[in-house]
Amino acid sequence: MSPGNTHSWRNWAGNQRATPRRVATPRTTAEVAAAVRAAATDGRTVRMAGTGHSFTGAAVAEDVLLRPAGLTAVRSVDTGGGLVTVEAGLPLHRFNRVLDEHGLALANMGDIQEQTVAGAAQTGTHGTGRDAAGLVSQIAGLEMVLADGSVVTCSRDERPDLFDAARAGLGSLGIVTAITWKTVPAFLLQAREEPMRWDEVLDRVDEFDEGNEHFEFYWFPHTEGCLTKRNNRVEGPAEPLSRFRYWLDDEFLSNKVFGLVNRVTHRVPKATPFVNGISAKALGARTYSDTSYKVFTSPRTVRFKEQEYAIPRERLVPVLRELRALFDRRDWRISFPIEVRLLPEEDAWLSMAYGRRTAFVAVHVYNRDPHEEYFQGIEELMTAAGGRPHWGKLHTRDAAYLEKVYPRFADFRALRDELDPERRFANPYTRQVFGD
């Protein structure tokens, strides 16, 4: 294990910081277990962070911080059965390339690939899909270090309750050291991106949901403009974007120009509706096809803060209409598009889509802009609809609320009491959401 240090930690957005007493980079599961036992001897808490892409304090370590960079091995690849076991700290972008080299892929994923595999799973990271669910539904097995330093494995057949609880466990049941994924044969996705007006999107959202494997859309606040995205499998050959078009659309316009736009609206908030109107009108349609993960994911260099809620799928359109009405009643000036995604139900206990078809509504602000009033207004709307907050994105909900919207919440807490009675893996965020 590399020597400890006192370096401070902060997340990607810069809104969460910590200065743990000890920092270490374990390189084996045995070293993680030793670190947990040492923390217990010292009466300290211990957390393993990912790459800091959570906006909540999920990864904050008060006492002992374990960094994931030493746990990145690919342990096994079964191309016939599609089972692939990798260590917890492997970043998704490297994992995707490994899978592609073996003719495999994840069936669905979110829109960035910078997280570690364990960090993404533990916070319930998801994409959008009609049939294919989020990351937790693609996990076949976990290896974990429990609070007593023991190493255990779990799956649907072995310790199934632990498996269902720990797939999206916020690191509060144990430290995940390896994940076995159930992958699918590699495939091509065709992306069809098309600007569309607000009323048309809401009128046709059921049609788009039912008629596409992956559908999502963005609404530009203060405008009538939306961007719809429909991704479906195709046989090929691939017809990717040219290097110039990719640079122009995804790097220059979506990041460099968008970053400039946010610096302008940060200084002159009143300009936001005008600027958004230009952005919405500038959107162009495009169709291309490529390896699935290259279509699912996009580069994100403009830093922001985010809140996302999961609501029952049938509540989506009325909630969106009320959200739009909030902009008419409030003096908000929001430069970031609002993102809407869909997912089938999942069975991991703390998945935001547990037990119901789900719609996700995500709101963002530039990381240098205040977020409190805007996020509070949206949160009030989403909780009135029985919404569940994304574990890695900003919210103010506590255990008293969460136990009302998660049917297995009490079971999760009971299992946590059994496995970690001394709260070895606790931090301020877990105390908030689990009610310690």
N, C-alpha and C positions, 0 to 999 in steps of 0.2 A: 504494500500500500504506500502511495506517495506520502511524504510528510505533510502534516497539517500546516495551515497558515491562517492568518487573520484577515484575509481579503474579504471585502464586503461583497454582497451579492445584490443584484437588482434584476428586474424582469425586463422583457423586450420593450414594453411601453414606457418604462421608467417610473411607473406609479407605485411599485412595490419594492422595498429595499430591506435588507437585513445585514447585520454584522454578527454572524454566529461565533460562538466561543472557539469552535474547532471546525476545520474544513479538511476533508480527505477525499481521495479518489481511489476507491477500491477497484481491484482488477479481477476479482473472482467473487463468486457467491460466498465462499468461505470468509473472505475478507469483509464482506458486508455483514455476515453473521458475527464476526469478531467485533466489528464496530458497534453493532447493536448491543452485544454483551458488555462492551466497555462503557457505553452510554448508561446502561442499567446500573453498573457498578458505581458510576459517578452520580447517579440520580439525575441524568440529563435526558432531554428529548432528542430525537434524531429524525431527520427527514432527508430523502433523496430528491434533488431537484431534477427537472428536465432541462429544456433550453430556455425556460422563462417566458413561454408564450401564453401563460395564463395571466389574466388581468386581475383576478382575485389574489388573495394571499395564500393560495393552495400550496405553493412550493416554499413558502417562507420557513426557514429553519432558525429557531431561537438559540439552540445550543450546539448541536452537531449537524453540519451540512455535509452530505455525501454527494459528490459530483458524479455524473453518469459516464464521463468520457472514457473510463477504463473498462466499461462493460458494453462492448460493441460487437462481440463475435457473432458470426453466423454458425450456429452449432450443428444444424442438420437441415438438409433439403431433400424431401421426398417428392420427386416430380410426378410419380405415379399417383400417389394419394393426395398430393397438394398440401401436405403438412410441412411447415417450415418453422424451425425454432431459432429464435435470435435473442440476444441479450438485451436487457432493458434500455440501455443507453444508445442503441443504434438509431441514428436519425432516420426519419421516414424517407428522405431523399436518397439515402444510401440503400435503404431497404428496398425501395422501388427498383433501383438499378439492379440489385442482386436478383430480385424476382424476375425481372425482364430477361436477364442473362440465362435464366433457367426455364424460360417460356411460361412464367407464372405471373399472376397479378392479384392485387386486392380487388374484390368485387365492387367496392365503393370506398370513397374516402373524402375528406374535407378539401378545402381549396388552398391550403398551404401544406408544405411537406418539410418544414423546418423542425418540428417537434421530435422528441425521442418517441420510440414506439410505446414505451410504458407511460410517459407523460401524457401522450395523446389519449391512450386508452383510459387511464385513471380519471381523467376529467370528462369522459364521455364524448370525445370528439366524433363528429358525424359529418356526412355530406348531405346530398339530397338524393332521394331514390324512390321509385314506385315499388320495387320488389326487393332491391338490395338495401340492407340496413347499414347502420354505422359500424365503427371499428369494433365495439364490444361484441357485436354479433358475429364477427369473423374470428374470434379467439377460440381456440380449441383446448388450450391448457395454459396454466400459469405455474411458475416456480416462484416461491416467496420465502422471505425470511420473516418469521414471526417475532413477537416482542421478547420471547425467551431465548432468542438466538437460534431456534431450530429452523431447519429448511424443510419446506413441505411443497408438494405439488397438488394441483387440483384440476378437475375437468368435469364434464357432465356426468361421468361415471365415478370419479374419485372425489370425495368430499364435495358433492354438488352444491350444497348450500354455500360453502366458502367460495366456490367458483362463481356462482350467481351474484354473490355479494361483492367479491373482490375485483371483478372485471372493471367496474367503475367505482373503485373504492377510495379514491382520493388519498391513497397511500396510508389510510388510517387503520387498516387491518394488518398490514405488514408491508415490507418493502419488496416490490416485484423485481426479480432479478432476471427473469427470462420469460418469454411468451412464445407459445406455439400457435401459429396462425393457420387457419383453414383457407387456403388460397384457391384461385380458379385458373384455368388456362389463360394465357395472355390474350388480350383482345384489343381491337381498335375501337375508338369512339369517334363518331362524327358529331362535331359541335355546330349547332345552328344558333347564332346570336342575332337577335332582331329587335330594334327599337319598336316600342308600341305605346299607345296611350293608356293611361291609368284605367279608365272605365273598361276598355277592351280587355285588358289583362284580368281584371276582377270578374268580368262577365264570362271569361273563357278559362278560368283557372282550373275548373274540374276537367274540362276537355284536355288541357295541356298536361295535367297530372296523369290522367288515365291513358293518354296517347303517347307518352314518352317515358323511357326508362329513368331519366334524370331530368327534372325540370326545376328551375329556380328563376327568380327575377329580382331586379333592383328598382326601387323607386327613388327618383331624385326629388327630395323635399322642395316645396315651393313651386313645383312645376307639374305638368301633366305627363312628363316623360318617364318611361320605364325601359329597362333593357331586359329582354327575356332570353333565357339560355336553355336550349334543349339538346341533351346529349343522348345518343343512341348508338348501339353497336352496329358496325358495318363489317363486311367481309374484306374490304380492301381492294386495291392497294391503298396505302395511306396517302393522303393529300394534305400534308402539313402546311402551315403558314410559311411563306418565304422568310428568310432571315430578316429581310428589311421590314416586312409587314409585322413580324413578331416584335422586332425592336421598336417600330413606330407605335404599335398599339399597346403592347404589354409593358414595355420598359419606358419609352419616352412619354406617351400620353397618359397611361394609367399610373405611372409613378413619378417621373420627373415633372411633368406639367401639373399633375394632380397635387404634387407636393407644393409647387409654386402657388397654385390656387388656394391651398389651405393656409399658406403663409399670408396671402393677401387677405383672406376672409378673417384670419385671426386678428389682423390689425384693423380691418374695416368690416365688422360683422354685418353692417347694413347692406353691403354689397353682395351678400350670399345669395339671395333670390335671383338677382341678375346673373351672377356667375353660374349658378346651377342651371338657369334657363339656357345659357350658351352651351354648357356641357351636355344637357339633354338633347339639344338640337344637333350637336356635333356627332352624336352617336351614329355609327354606320353598321349595316348588316354585314355579317361574314359567315362563311361556312368552310369548315376544314375538318380533316380527320387525322388522328395520330394515335400513338400508343396511349393507352387509357390514362395512366397517371399524368401524362403531359397535358391531357385535356382537363382532367379533374382539377389540377393545381395551377396556380399563377404566382408570379413573384409579387411580394408586398414589401416595399421599402418605405412607404409613408407611414410613420408610426401613429397609432391611434389608441383610443380606449373604447371598449366595447361592452355592451350588455345584450344578452340574448335570452329569450324566453321560448319555451316549448308549450304550445297550447293544443287542445284537441283540434284535430283537422277540420271538423265541422264548424268550428268557431272562427275560422280564418277570415273569411270575407267580412262578416260584421265587425270583427276586431280591427281589421285594416281600415274600414270606413270610419270607425270611431277614431282611430289613430290619425287619419287624415283630418278629421274635424278638430282634433287637438291642436294641429298646426294653425287652424283658423282662429282658435281661442287664445293661444299662448303667443308670447313674443319670442319664439324660438328662431334662431338663425343657424341652420344646420347644413354644413357643406357636404357631409358624407351621405351617400345613398343608403337607403334602408333595404336590407337583404331578407328575402323570404325563401325558405327551403322546406322540403317535405320528406317524410320518412315513414316506413311501415313500423308497426309496433315491435318492441324488443322485450327480452325477458331478463336482462341483467337488472337487479333490484333497483339500482340508482341510475339507470339509464333515463334520460329525459323523455324517452319514448316508451317507457315501460307500460305495457298493457294497453296501448292505444295508438291508432294512427295519429301522426303528429305533424303539426306545422311549426316551423321555427321562424321567429321574427327577431332580427338582429339590428341594433342601432349602434352607431359609432359617432365619436367626435375626434377631431384632431387631438393628439396627445397633449398639446399645449393649451387647449381650450377647456374651460370649465364644463363639467358633465352633470353635476349633481341635480340641477332643476329638471333638465331634459330627461335624464334617466329615471328620476323619481316619477315624473308624469307618465312615462311609458310603463314603468313597473306597476303603478296603480292600475292601469288598464289591463295589463297582462295577468296580474294576480286576481282581478275580478273575474277573469275567464278561466280560472283554475290553472294558471301557467306555472311551469316549473323552470327555475332559473338554470342556465348553463353553469356547471360547477366551476368552469375556468373563466367566467366573464362576470363583470361587476353586477352586484345585486346587494340587497339589504336583508334578505330573508333569513330567518332563524329556524331552529328546530320546531318551535310551536307552529309555524306555518308549514314547514316541509312535511311534517308527519301527516298533515291533512291531504297532501297531494301525491304522496308516495305510499301505495298500499303496503309495501314491505319495509317501510322505514323503521318501524319498531323492531322487526326481525333483524335488520342490519345493526341497530344499536345494541341489541341483545348479544349478537355475535361479537361485536366489538368489546362489550363488557367481558365476555368470556376470553377473548384472545389477547386483549390489551387492557387489563384492569388498571394498570398504573399509567396509562396514556403515554406510553413511550413514543408514540408517533404523532402526538398532538401538536398543534400550533394554534395561533389565535383564530385562524379561519375555521379549523375543525371544531374549535370550541363554540364558535358562532353557529355553525350549521347542525352540529350534533347535540348542542345543549349541555356541554360539560359545565 
